[in-house]
Amino acid sequence: MLAGIVALVIAGCGSSSGNGPISAYPSPGTPTASKDTRISLVGLDLEDPGEIKVVGSKSGEHTGELKPLGSVEGVSFVPDEPFEPQETVTVTTDREVNGGEGNSYSFQTASFRTDAALPPRVLPPESRIIRHRSFRSRPDLKPPVVKIVKPAGNEVEDNYLFISPKVDGPMIIRNDGRLVYFRPSTEAADFRPQTMDGKPVVTWWQGPFNAGGYTEGTFVIADEEYRVVKTVRAGNGYKGDLHEFKLTDRGTAYATIYRTVKMDLSRWGGPKNGAVLDSVAQEIDLDTGKVVWEWHSIGNVGLNETYIEFPHSPTEAFDYFHINSIEEDHDGDILISGRNTFNVVKVDKDTGKVIWRLGGKKSDFEMGEGTDFSWQHDALRQPDGTITVYDNAGNYFGKPTYDHSRGLVLDVDEENMTAELAEEPYVHPDRLLAPSQGNMQLTENGTRLVGWGSQPWFTEFTPDGEVLLNGTYYARNSSYRTYRGDWTGKPTDRPAVATKAAGDGAIVWVSWNGATEVTAWRVLSGTDAKNLEEVATVPLADFETRIDVDKAGEIIAVEALDADGEVLRRSAPVKVGERAGPGPSGP
C-alpha cells in the first residue's frame, strides 16, 4: 500500500491563516467511515492551509491533493490512494480541531457488507385500488387518478401540491385534483419545490426502489422548464438514499445515506460477524460535489437504543436507527430523526456529538401527555421554535402505539427539558394508520398539511384541527411525502393536440404538460398551416381540455393563452383526424 510515502501536504507559507479551531469530517471518533472517504477540513484557507498529515494505521502515510470545498470555506483532502478497511486514520493540522485532541483527530474506516440485507417483509394483503388516467393528446402519459374527497376551503393557498407515487412518477396537482405535471416512468421520491441560487427548482431522489425501506440512487434538480440542471451524488463512495434531499441557501444540500457495515453483535445475542445499517447524513456542495459535513449514527447513537429485535443471522442487516429526516436548527446544529429509535437527536455540527435526545429510551426531555411518538418521520424546527413530527405510531410488525397516525406540533423547552403538545394532534378523518413514510408541513398560510405516507392520502387542517382539504390518489405505490408550494412551470416543448373530424367541424383535445400559466386555449384552423384563423376559444378545463369546433378547415393548431390573452406557445399544425405530440420548442 502506501506505507513509507511522505504524507506532508504543504501550501502557501506553511501556516494556515486564521487562528480559531476548524471542524473536520468524518467527525472525530467516527468508527464507520468509508475507505474511499475524502477528509473535509472546514475553516482552512486553500491558499494557506498549513501542514496537513494523514496517516492510516494499516496503509501508512498518505499523500493527496487539496481541493476547495466550494461555497463553504475549507478544503477537501483527496488521498491519492484509498484507505484500508478497519483502520484508524489520524489527521494532523496546524489548527485546533473541534472535538479532536488539540490539532489532530482520528476516525476509523469500516468493512462494508454487500452480502446482507433486511429480511423480506410480510406485508398485509394489497387492498389499494389502482386507477390511471389516459389522454388523447398525450397517450404516453398515464398518471394515477386523484380524487378530492373534501374540496379546499378558503384558507387553503391557491398554489400546488407535489406528490410522487414511486413507480408512477412525480406529479404536480391543483387543489381540485387536476393534474398540472407528470414525469412518467421515473422511479422517484421526495419530489418537492425548493430554491437554488435564488431561483425556483423542483428536486427529487431517483433510482431503483427495494423492499428494505432504504435505497441507493442520485438526487436530481430541475428548473422551471423541467430541464435537469444538476444531478447530485453522495460523496465518499456512498450512494444517496430517498429519505432526504434538502437544499440550503449557501449552495449545499443535506442528504441521507445507508451503508451496511460489519459489526460484532454477540454482546446482544446476535451474530459475531453481524451486519448493521449505518445511517449517514451528509452536506454536499452542489458545485464541487465535495462533502462539507458528515455524520454517522454508529458511534453516536447506541445500538441498544433501538426498538427492533437484534438479528440472529449474519446475513440479516440490522437497521437499528433508520435515518429519515435532516433539519438544520436555528443555531446551526442539526436535528435528525431516527425511526427505529423513536427519537429525534440534536447533533453538534462541529463535533458530531449528540446534544440531546427527544423521545426514545434515553430521552433527555420529560415527555408530556400525548407527546411520545414512534416509528416517526419528518422532524422539523418551525420558525416559532416548536418541532413538528409525523408520528406513524406503527410499523409493519408489532402492535402499534396508537391505532392511528398523527401530525404533532411539540413545544420543546430546551431550558427546562420538557416537551408538551403545542396543538392537538392532527388525525385523518378515517383515523388512518400508516406503517411507513409520511410528513407534516406548516404552510406559509398557517395551515397544517399532512401526507399520510404509505396510506395514499393528503389532508390539510386549520391549527384548530378543522379539515380544509382531503384527497387521495389511486397509484401503484404511495408517495413518500406530500408538499405544498408555489410554482411557475414553463415547459419548452409545444402543447400537444389530438383531433377528430365531426361533421363540418372537429373535436380537439389539447394539453401542455407542466404549464401553469395557461388560462385558455384558442383553436386556429384553415386550408394550410400558413393561413389559419381563430375558430374557437375556451377556458382551460383540465390537464387535457376538449374543444368542439363547429366549422374547421383541413389544418388545426392550438394556442395557449395566459390571463392577459397573450400567446404563450402554439402547437404544431396537424391535419384533422391526426395528432401532434409535444415535439421540440415552437413559436
ZIUR-V557109 format. One record per backbone hydrogen bond with DSSP energy under -0.5 kcal/mol. CO is the residue of the C=O (numbers start at 1). NH is the residue of the N-H. E is the energy in kcal/mol with one decimal. If there is no record, write none. Layout:
# ZIUR-V557109
<<CO & NH & E> <CO & NH & E>>
This chain:
# ZIUR-V557109
<<2 & 5 & -2.2> <7 & 54 & -0.6> <8 & 10 & -0.6> <9 & 52 & -1.3> <11 & 14 & -1.5> <11 & 50 & -0.6> <14 & 51 & -0.5> <22 & 98 & -3.2> <23 & 42 & -2.6> <25 & 40 & -2.9> <27 & 30 & -2.2> <30 & 108 & -3.6> <33 & 110 & -2.4> <34 & 37 & -1.5> <35 & 83 & -2.7> <38 & 40 & -0.6> <39 & 41 & -0.5> <39 & 77 & -3.2> <40 & 25 & -2.4> <40 & 42 & -0.6> <41 & 44 & -1.1> <41 & 75 & -1.9> <42 & 23 & -2.0> <44 & 46 & -0.5> <45 & 48 & -0.8> <46 & 49 & -0.5> <48 & 17 & -1.2> <50 & 11 & -0.5> <52 & 9 & -1.7> <53 & 92 & -2.7> <54 & 62 & -2.7> <55 & 90 & -2.9> <56 & 60 & -1.9> <59 & 2 & -0.8> <60 & 56 & -3.3> <62 & 54 & -0.5> <63 & 80 & -2.4> <65 & 67 & -0.5> <65 & 78 & -3.1> <67 & 76 & -3.2> <69 & 71 & -0.5> <73 & 43 & -1.4> <74 & 69 & -1.7> <75 & 41 & -3.0> <75 & 77 & -0.5> <76 & 67 & -2.2> <76 & 78 & -0.8> <77 & 39 & -2.1> <77 & 79 & -0.7> <78 & 65 & -2.3> <84 & 87 & -0.6> <87 & 89 & -0.5> <87 & 109 & -2.4> <88 & 57 & -2.3> <88 & 90 & -0.5> <89 & 107 & -2.0> <90 & 55 & -2.4> <91 & 105 & -2.0> <92 & 53 & -2.6> <96 & 22 & -2.9> <96 & 98 & -0.5> <97 & 100 & -2.4> <100 & 102 & -0.7> <101 & 104 & -1.1> <102 & 97 & -2.9> <103 & 93 & -2.8> <104 & 101 & -2.8> <105 & 91 & -3.1> <106 & 29 & -3.2> <107 & 89 & -3.4> <108 & 33 & -2.6> <110 & 112 & -0.6> <111 & 262 & -2.9> <117 & 317 & -2.0> <121 & 123 & -0.9> <129 & 131 & -0.5> <131 & 145 & -2.4> <138 & 141 & -2.0> <140 & 142 & -0.5> <143 & 133 & -3.1> <145 & 474 & -2.6> <147 & 149 & -0.8> <147 & 472 & -2.7> <150 & 470 & -1.9> <153 & 156 & -1.5> <157 & 159 & -1.6> <160 & 485 & -2.1> <161 & 163 & -0.5> <161 & 173 & -2.6> <162 & 483 & -2.0> <163 & 171 & -3.2> <164 & 480 & -0.6> <165 & 169 & -2.7> <166 & 188 & -1.4> <168 & 185 & -1.1> <168 & 186 & -0.5> <169 & 165 & -0.6> <170 & 183 & -2.2> <171 & 163 & -2.1> <172 & 180 & -3.1> <172 & 181 & -1.7> <173 & 161 & -2.8> <174 & 177 & -2.1> <178 & 174 & -2.7> <180 & 514 & -3.0> <181 & 172 & -2.1> <182 & 184 & -0.7> <183 & 186 & -0.7> <185 & 187 & -0.6> <186 & 188 & -1.3> <187 & 207 & -2.0> <189 & 205 & -2.8> <192 & 203 & -2.4> <194 & 201 & -2.6> <196 & 199 & -2.0> <199 & 196 & -2.8> <201 & 194 & -2.9> <202 & 222 & -2.9> <203 & 192 & -2.1> <204 & 220 & -3.1> <205 & 189 & -1.7> <206 & 218 & -2.5> <208 & 216 & -0.6> <210 & 213 & -0.6> <217 & 240 & -1.9> <218 & 206 & -2.9> <219 & 232 & -3.2> <220 & 204 & -1.8> <221 & 229 & -2.4> <221 & 230 & -1.6> <222 & 202 & -2.4> <223 & 226 & -2.2> <224 & 490 & -3.2> <225 & 492 & -0.6> <227 & 223 & -2.1> <227 & 229 & -0.6> <230 & 221 & -2.5> <232 & 219 & -2.7> <235 & 238 & -1.3> <240 & 217 & -2.7> <241 & 244 & -0.7> <241 & 256 & -0.6> <244 & 256 & -1.3> <245 & 247 & -0.5> <246 & 254 & -2.8> <248 & 251 & -0.9> <251 & 286 & -2.5> <252 & 248 & -2.7> <253 & 284 & -3.0> <254 & 246 & -2.2> <255 & 282 & -2.4> <256 & 241 & -3.0> <257 & 280 & -2.9> <259 & 278 & -3.0> <260 & 113 & -2.8> <261 & 276 & -2.7> <263 & 265 & -0.7> <263 & 274 & -1.8> <265 & 268 & -1.5> <265 & 270 & -2.6> <266 & 269 & -1.8> <271 & 265 & -2.4> <272 & 274 & -1.1> <274 & 263 & -2.0> <275 & 318 & -2.6> <276 & 261 & -3.0> <276 & 278 & -0.7> <277 & 279 & -0.5> <278 & 259 & -1.5> <278 & 280 & -0.6> <279 & 297 & -2.3> <280 & 257 & -2.0> <281 & 295 & -2.6> <282 & 255 & -2.5> <283 & 292 & -2.9> <283 & 293 & -1.2> <284 & 253 & -1.7> <285 & 289 & -2.1> <290 & 285 & -3.0> <290 & 292 & -0.6> <293 & 283 & -2.4> <294 & 27 & -0.7> <295 & 281 & -2.6> <297 & 300 & -2.1> <297 & 301 & -3.0> <302 & 305 & -1.6> <303 & 306 & -1.3> <313 & 316 & -1.5> <315 & 117 & -2.1> <315 & 317 & -0.7> <316 & 275 & -0.5> <317 & 319 & -0.9> <318 & 277 & -2.2> <318 & 320 & -1.7> <321 & 340 & -2.2> <321 & 341 & -0.6> <322 & 339 & -2.6> <325 & 337 & -1.6> <327 & 329 & -0.6> <327 & 335 & -3.5> <329 & 332 & -1.8> <333 & 329 & -3.4> <334 & 347 & -3.5> <335 & 327 & -2.4> <336 & 345 & -2.8> <337 & 324 & -1.8> <337 & 325 & -0.6> <337 & 339 & -0.6> <338 & 341 & -0.9> <338 & 342 & -0.5> <338 & 343 & -1.4> <339 & 342 & -1.0> <339 & 375 & -0.9> <340 & 307 & -2.6> <343 & 338 & -2.7> <344 & 358 & -2.9> <345 & 336 & -2.6> <345 & 347 & -0.6> <346 & 355 & -3.7> <346 & 356 & -1.0> <347 & 334 & -2.3> <347 & 349 & -0.6> <348 & 352 & -3.2> <353 & 348 & -3.2> <356 & 346 & -2.6> <357 & 359 & -0.7> <357 & 364 & -2.7> <357 & 365 & -0.6> <358 & 344 & -2.1> <360 & 363 & -1.0> <365 & 367 & -0.8> <366 & 368 & -0.6> <366 & 419 & -2.3> <368 & 371 & -2.1> <374 & 393 & -2.5> <377 & 390 & -2.7> <378 & 380 & -0.6> <380 & 382 & -0.5> <380 & 388 & -2.6> <382 & 385 & -2.4> <386 & 382 & -3.1> <387 & 410 & -2.9> <388 & 380 & -2.3> <389 & 391 & -0.8> <389 & 408 & -3.0> <390 & 377 & -2.5> <390 & 392 & -1.0> <391 & 406 & -2.6> <393 & 401 & -2.4> <393 & 402 & -0.8> <406 & 391 & -2.9> <406 & 408 & -0.6> <407 & 426 & -2.5> <408 & 389 & -1.9> <409 & 422 & -2.8> <409 & 423 & -1.1> <410 & 387 & -2.3> <410 & 412 & -0.9> <411 & 413 & -0.7> <411 & 420 & -2.0> <412 & 414 & -0.9> <413 & 417 & -1.2> <413 & 418 & -1.3> <417 & 366 & -2.4> <418 & 413 & -2.9> <419 & 368 & -3.0> <420 & 411 & -3.3> <425 & 427 & -0.6> <426 & 407 & -2.1> <428 & 431 & -2.8> <432 & 405 & -3.2> <432 & 434 & -0.5> <433 & 435 & -0.6> <436 & 454 & -2.5> <439 & 451 & -2.0> <441 & 443 & -0.8> <441 & 449 & -3.1> <443 & 446 & -1.8> <447 & 443 & -2.0> <447 & 449 & -0.5> <448 & 450 & -0.5> <448 & 461 & -2.6> <449 & 441 & -3.2> <450 & 452 & -0.6> <450 & 459 & -2.4> <451 & 439 & -2.0> <452 & 455 & -1.8> <454 & 456 & -0.6> <455 & 457 & -2.9> <456 & 473 & -1.5> <457 & 452 & -2.1> <458 & 471 & -2.7> <459 & 450 & -3.2> <460 & 468 & -3.4> <460 & 469 & -1.5> <461 & 448 & -2.4> <462 & 465 & -2.2> <466 & 462 & -2.1> <466 & 468 & -0.5> <468 & 153 & -0.9> <469 & 460 & -2.8> <470 & 149 & -2.0> <470 & 150 & -2.2> <471 & 458 & -2.2> <472 & 147 & -2.8> <473 & 475 & -0.9> <474 & 131 & -2.2> <478 & 166 & -1.5> <480 & 438 & -2.2> <483 & 162 & -2.8> <485 & 160 & -1.8> <489 & 516 & -1.6> <489 & 517 & -0.5> <495 & 572 & -0.6> <496 & 511 & -2.1> <497 & 580 & -2.8> <498 & 509 & -3.0> <500 & 507 & -3.1> <502 & 505 & -2.1> <504 & 552 & -2.3> <505 & 502 & -1.9> <506 & 549 & -3.1> <507 & 500 & -1.8> <508 & 547 & -3.2> <509 & 498 & -2.3> <510 & 545 & -2.6> <511 & 496 & -3.0> <512 & 515 & -1.9> <519 & 540 & -2.4> <520 & 561 & -2.7> <521 & 523 & -0.5> <521 & 538 & -2.3> <522 & 559 & -3.0> <523 & 535 & -2.9> <523 & 536 & -1.2> <524 & 557 & -2.2> <525 & 533 & -2.6> <526 & 555 & -2.6> <528 & 531 & -1.5> <531 & 528 & -0.5> <533 & 525 & -2.7> <536 & 523 & -3.4> <538 & 521 & -3.0> <543 & 512 & -0.5> <545 & 510 & -1.9> <547 & 508 & -3.0> <547 & 549 & -0.6> <548 & 550 & -0.5> <549 & 506 & -2.0> <554 & 576 & -2.3> <555 & 526 & -1.7> <556 & 574 & -2.4> <557 & 524 & -3.3> <558 & 571 & -2.9> <559 & 522 & -2.5> <560 & 568 & -3.4> <560 & 569 & -0.8> <561 & 519 & -2.9> <561 & 520 & -1.5> <562 & 565 & -2.0> <566 & 562 & -2.2> <569 & 560 & -2.8> <574 & 556 & -2.6> <575 & 578 & -2.3> <578 & 499 & -1.6> <580 & 497 & -2.4> <582 & 494 & -2.0>>
